[in-house]
Amino acid sequence: MRVSNSRQADLVLRNGKIVTMDAAATVVDAVAVAGDRILATGARSDVESLIGEETEVIDLQGRVALPGFIDTHVHIDCTATHTKLAASCHIPPVDYVAVSGSVGSRDAILDSVKAHAQQTPKGQWIIGQGRFILETDGNSPTRRQLDEAAPDHPVMIRYSAHAQLLNSRALEAVGISRDAPSQAELDAVAPAARIRRDPASGEPTGVVNECVDWVLGMRNPWPDEALKGAIEATCREAVGFGVTGVHEFVSWPASARIYQELHRAGELPLRVQLCPCIWGLYQSADLDSLVNLGIQTGFGNDWLKFGSVKIFVDGEGRDEQGVAREWPRIEQDRLNDLVLAAHRGGIRVMMHATSREGQGMAIEAVEAALKAVPRSDHRHRIEHFAGDYWPEGLERLKRAGIIPVPTPYSSLGWFGDAWLDASQPGDKAVPYRSLVDGGFMPPGNSDCMGTEPEALNPWWSIWCVVARKTRSGRTICPEEGLGVMDAIRLYTTHSAYAGFEEALKGSIEPGKLADLIVLSEDPFEIPPDGLKEVRVVKTLIGGKLVHAMDP
């Protein structure tokens, strides 16, 4: 039995298969909790002596328990607004996460917009949310059709974080026309944003890329109280999926305030690291202000702390011919300056980089910062790195101590089919086995932003990593798959490390926070395709039951 100093348990879970996820992957029968920490782990007989008259005892009835999951790349506030407040344009309908409705065709989307127009005062915005494939699957309305559906309202249909469709009222409201804004004006607000225009007339089609900051600025488009309720509800959904902590890329300053309000009121459903963006998309903080204030990564407490700053190194979208493109959003010298300033100030940097060019820029910026201010344990990250296999890039990452953060559900589940259609012999998509065998600790994450809301459930990502299948059922690079134990490590030990929290989280060991989940079935004993159907029947955070459902 392993035990910490105290000898009295407040809570004991016993008669289960408790997979501790420690270095040896130890499995025990029972775990004792005192306060918000793990007191002891071991056999049931070992833990019995820690049970007192006031100790609560939970019989696991043979069920599997794991450490709580940590989602290290998520946009809870955007997921909240785009599932709970926006008009739903999701085709096909969304599973698992509660959304404001569902549609099955372009006509249904237009009918939904019309209905919202009838209920919304003239001049107020109507925002709809669809899956990212809405842009290409033939079901998207046109700008003119949105004009007919809501002639007195600015309307925006969101395909994804990077692409949106605006009607004429919306274009007029934000100053987008045939001749305006200039690229320099756009860049000053939304670096490297793109406005798609008709090649013949020069008129805007209504589709824009990387323009959210131009359209919305730092303004939450819904009332703050509505945003607060949506954030809390979405956090509770995540808790129901076994997520006990997140690295949250706050989209608006209002979101950061709301997390603080929820924490002060004792109503914050899970642990949060706040990670504001300082360049590129949903910019919600200024790096100079953070550095001058002296804020560093880790400032806060076990519930709410400052985690990182985010930089969008590159952007993505489609050109006038509908061809997918990627392009830099920042010059190398400017990126180097930002990364060095954050690095010198004790702030960890997360850089969004999906293109090979962008990833090379991100690596170069960290290399330059380390040359100027050597430090071994910075844990800077490149988000979406290892979408494909780039051995030279991985070698540079290893030397620089950079953490690669691939996004399995979108890269394999949704984009996997397109990758398979375009891939060449020898290509590899999202090479998790190569990463793990190479000594990397890629953390678990969803990148959920409301576009694919079911991604909020970690079991979808775990399924992708183990089964190596696209949503359509095609197998994709099975040699790069992980076993269930290693896949769960992504969301536990690896995620704890990525947040500088390996001494507190990620495994069930004495002295660590008592964040645990209990499962409906044993993920180690079911076929891989069953992993996305696993349910969490209990979630405990700090030893307190915060979610329970019938098994």
N, C-alpha and C positions, 0 to 999 in steps of 0.2 A: 504493500500500500504506500502511496505517496501522499504526504499530508503537509500542510503549512502549520504555522504556529498555534492557531486557535484550536480548541478541542471540542467546540460545541457547534453543531450544524443548525442552520435555520431551515435548510431544505436538503432533502436527499432524493435523488433519482436512482432507482435500483431495478434489478431484474430486466436489464436491457443489454443491447449490443452497443456499447458506447465507444465509438471510434474516435480516439483522442486526437488524431492527426499530429501527434508528436513526431519526432524524428524517426522513431522506430515503428510508427503506425500502430501503436499499442491499442488493443481492444480490452476494455474492462467491463465489469458487470454493474458498477455503481459509481456515482459521483456525489460528493457532499459540497454544499455551498454555505458560506458564512458571510453575511452582508451581501456585497455585490461581487465577491470573489470565490473562485474555486478553493475549497478547503482541502479536499482529498479525492483521490481516485483509487479504485482497486476492486477487489472482489466484494460481493455483498457482505460477506462475513466480516471483512475488514472495516467496512463503513458503519456497521451496526452500532459499534461503540460510540459513534459520534451523534447518535439520535437521542435527543432529549424529549422532555414532555411537550415542549412547544415546537419541536421540529416538524415541518410539513414533509410528508413522504409521498412521492409520486411513483406508482408502479408502472414501469414502461411496458410491461407485458410482452417483453421480448423485442420491442421495437428498436430501431437504430436511432441513435442520437449522434449529432455532429456539432462541431463548433458553429456558431452563427456565421452566415456568409457576409462578405464585405464586397460591395460593388464599387470598384475603384474608378469608374468612368460612367457617370450618369447625369442626366439633366432632369432632376425630379420636378423642378418648377415648370419647365416646358412640358414634360409629360403630364403634369397636373392640369395645366391650362388647355392643352390640346386634346385631352381625353375627357375632362370634366366640364370645360367651359366652351370650347369651340364646337362649331357644327361638324358632326362626324361625316366624313366623305370616304371612309375606309372600304375598299373593295380588295379582297374579300373581307367579310366582317371580322372583328377582332375577338379572339378568345381570351378568357381569363381575366382581363382587366376591364373594369367598367368604363364604357364610353357613353357619350351623349346620344348615340343612335347608330344606325347602320344603313348603308345604301347598297344597291346592286347594279347601278347603271348611271350613265351621264344624266339621263332624265331625272332619276331619283336625286342626284346631287343638286340639280337645278330646282327641283321641287323643294328640297330642304332649304336652299338659299331663299326662295320665295317665301317660305313659311317664316324664316327668321326676319325677313324684311317687313312682313306684316306685323311682327311683334316688337320691332326695334324702332325707336324714334328716328326720323329722317336725319341723315347726316352722320349718324353713329356707325362705327365700323362693324362689319360682319366678317368674322374669321372662320374659315373652315379648315379641317385637317384631314388629309388623305394619306395613304401609304405612298412611299416614294415612287412606286411603279405607276401611280396615277398619271404621271407626266408622259409615260410612253405606252400605256396599255390601250389607248384609244378611248378611254372613258372621261378624259378631262374636258370640261367645258372650255369654250373660247372666251376671250375677253368680251366679245360682243354678246355672247349668250349670257354672261354674267350681268352685262349692262341691262339686258331685257328682263332678267330675273329680279334685279334690284336696282332700278333706275335712280333711286334717291339715296343710295347708300354706297360708301366705299367698301369694296369686298376684296378680301385676300384669301385665296385657297392655297394652303401650304402643302407642297409636295414633300418637302424635307427641310432640314435646317438650311440647306444651301440653295433651294429653288422654290419660288412662289409664283403664283399667277394673280395679277391684280386687274380689276375692271377699270373702266375709264375714270370713274369717280375717284378711285383710290390713286391712280396715276396722277390725276390732277391735284389731289390733296397733298401728295408728297413731292410735287414739282417735277415729275417725269414727263417729258414730251419728246417730240421729234428732235429738238435741238438742245434739250437740257435734261439733266445737268451735264457739265463737262466731266471728262474722266478725272481731271484734277479736283473738281468739286466733290465727286464721289469718293475719291481716295482719301480726302481729308476727314471723312466721316466713316466710310466703310471701305477700307483699303482693298483695292483690286476688285471691287464689285463690278458686275457686268449687267447691262440692260440689253435684252435681246430685241432687236429691231427687224422689221420686215426688209429684206434685201432690196426690194423694188421701190417701196414708198418711203423707207426710213422711219416709218411710224413704229412706236413700241408695240410689240405683240401682247404685252402684259406680263410676259414671263421675265423674271429677274433672277440673277444669281448673286449670292453673298451680299444681298442688299438689306438685310433685316435692320442693321443699324441706321441706314438711311431712312427706312420706312418708319421704324419705331423709336430709334435712339435708345436711350436707357430707360424708356418709359414702358412699364407694364401696361398692356392694352386693356386690362380688366381692372375693376375696382380692387383695391388692396384687400378688402375683407373677403371678396370672392377668391382671390389668389390664395389667401391664407387657408381658407377652408379646403380648397383644392389640393394644396401642398400637404396638409395634414392627412387628407383622405388617401392621397397617393403614397405617402410614407407608410400608412397603415396597410395598404395593399402590398407594398414591398415587404413589410414585416411578415405578412401572411405567406410570402414565398420563402421565408427563412432569412431575409436580409436584415442584419442587425446593425450594419454600418454602411455609409456611403461616402464617396468623394464626390461632392456635388458641385457641378459647374454652374454657379448661380448666373442666371440670365439678366437679372435686373437688381439694382440696389435694394428694391423693395423685398426681394426674396431673402437677402441676408438679414434684413431687419426682422422679417417674419420668423426665421429660424431662431433668432435670439428671443423674440417674444414667446414663442412656443416653449423654449427651454426655461425661461424665467417662470412661466406659468406651470411648469411640470407637465407639459403636454407634448413635448417633442417625442415622437414615436420611436425614433432610432438615433444612432450616433452619426454625427455629420462632420466631415471635414469640408470647409468652404474653400472653393477653388475658383476665384473670379478670373475672367478673361481680361487681359490688358492690351490685346492686339488682335484685330481681324474680324471677329464675329461675336455679337452679344457682349461687347466691351462694357464691363461694369465696374472697373477700377482703374486707377492710374498708378503705374509702377513707382514713379517718383514719390508719390504721396505715401505709399506703403513703406518704401525704403526710408524716407525721411522720418516717418513715424517710428521706425524701429521694429515694426512687426516682422516676426520670423515664423517659418514653418514650425508648427507645433504649439503656437500660442493658443491657450484656451484650456479646456479640461477634457475629461473622458467622453463627454457628450457632444461638445461643440468646440471646434478649434479651427484655426487657420491652417490650411493644408498646402496650397500651391498657388502659383499664377499660371494661366494658360495663354499660349500664343498660337494663333493660326498661321502656320508657315505657308500653306498653300490653300487654294480654293478649287472648287469643282463646279461643273455645270455642263450645259450643252450649247453648241454654237447654233447659228441660224439654220444649219442643215440637220440639226438634231444629233450631231456627233458629240459623244462625251469627251470633255477636255478637262485638264488640270493645269493650274498655273500658279506661280509664286504670288504671295500676298505681301511680301516684305523683301527689301533688299538685304543682301548678306551682311553688310556693315551695320545696318540698323538692328538686325537680329542679333548679331554679336554683341552690340551695345546693351540690348535688353537682357540677354542671358547673363552677361558679365555683371550687370548691376544687380540682378536678382541673386546670382550666385555669391557675389561679394557680401550682399546684405543678409545671407542666411535664408533665402527663400528658394524653395525647390521649384523648378520649371517643368511644366508639361507642355509639349509642343505637338499640335495637330499637324501631321504630315502624311498624306496618303500617296503622293507621287515619289518616284525615285529621286527626282531633283529636290523636292522638299525635304525628304529624309536626309539627303546628303548635306543640305544646308543646316538642318538641325544638329547633325553630328558635328559639323564644322564649328558651329557656335559653341557647343559644349567643350570641344577640344580647345578652342581659343580661350574660354573662361578658365579651364583647368591649367592652361599654360600660364595665365596671368595670376591666378589664385589657386594653387594646388590644393585639392581636398579629395580624399578617397571616398567618403561616404555621403555624397551629395544626393544620390538617388534621383537625379533628373530623369525624365521620361520622354519617350516619343510615342505619342498615341497613334495607333493604327500601323505601327511598324510591324514588319513580318506579315503583311498581307500576302506577299509572295516571298520566295527564297532568294536572298541576296547575301551570299557568303561573305563578300568583302565588307558589306555594311555591318554584318553581325560581328565580324572581327574587330571593327572599329568601335562598335558599341561595347564589346567586352573590355577592350583596353581603356575606354573612357568611363566605364562603370555606369552606363546608361541602361535603364530598364525599358525593354520593348513591351508595348501594350497592344497586341493584336485584339481585334473585336470579332469574336467567333460567330455570333448569331447573324450579324449583317454580312460579314465577309464570306461565310460558308453557307448559311441558311438562305439568304436572299440574293447575294451577288454571286453565289457559287455557280449557278447555271451559266451566267454570262462568262464567268472565268473559264469554265469547261469549254464553252463554244469557241473561245479565243485563244486558249492555251496551246503551247507548242510542246513537243516531246521533251521531257526533262524538267518542265516547269513544276513548281510546287506552290500550292495555295495554303496560307496560314500554317506554316510548318511547326506545329507545337512539339512534335517529337524531336525535331532537330534543335529547337530552343531548349527544351529540358535536358536533352543529352549534352548540349553545349554549356550547361551550367547556368542558364538563365532562369529567372523566377518570374515569368509573365503573370501578372495578376488578373483575377477574374473581373469581368466588366460587361455591361450591357450596351453602353452608349445609348440607352433609351432616351428618346426625346419626344415621344408621342407619335412618331411616324410608324413604328412597329411596336405597339404598346406591350405585346406579349413578351418582348425582350426583357421586361422588368423581372420576369421569372427566371432566376439563374439556371433552372433545370433545362431550359431551351438551349442555353449556351453549352451546358455540360453535355447534352445530347449531341450537339454539333461536333464537339471536340472528340467524343468517343465514337459515335456512329459514323462520323465523317460523311454526312449526307446533306444535300440541299433540301429545301422545303419541298421540291418536286420529287424527291426520293432518289436522285442520282448520287452515286458514290463519287467522292472527291478526295483524291490523294489519301487513300486509307493508310498508307505507310506512315503518314504523319499524325495518326491518331494517338490518343492517350488512353490508358486504362482508367477505370472509374476512380481509383484512389488518386492518381495524379491529376485527373480533371477536377476533383473536389479540392485538391490542394491549391488550384488556381484561386478559388474563392475564399480560402482559409489562410494557410500559412503564407502563401505568396502575396496575397492581398494585404495581410498584416505587415509584411516586410515593406511593401510598396508605400505604406503609410507611416513608416517609422514606428510601428506599433507591435512589433513581434514579441516584445516583453509583456504585452497586455492582452493580445488577441491572437486568433488564428489556430489555437489548439486548446484542448481541455487539460490543463495542467495546474497544479496548486499555485496559487498566487495570481493567476490570470483572471480577467473579468469573466463573470459567469454568464456569457452569452452563448446559448445553446439552442439547438433545434431538434425536434423529434419528428421522424418521418413516417409516412403511411405504409411504406414498404421498404424492403432492403435493396438499395440501389446496386449493391455488389452481387446480387443474386438474380437480377432480372435481365432480359435481353436489352441490348442498347436502345432499341426503339422505344422501350418503355420508360426511359429516363425522363423524357419531357412530360410524362404523366405522373411523376412522383409528386405527392402532396406533403406539405408540412402541417402536422397536426398540432404541434405546440412550438411556440417561440418564446424563449426567455431572454431577457436583457438585464444584466446585472442581477440575476437570480429572481427576477420578477416575471410572472407569466403575462405576456403582452398580446398573445394570440393563441387561440385554441379553436379547433374544429373537430367535428366527429370524424373518426378514422374511416 
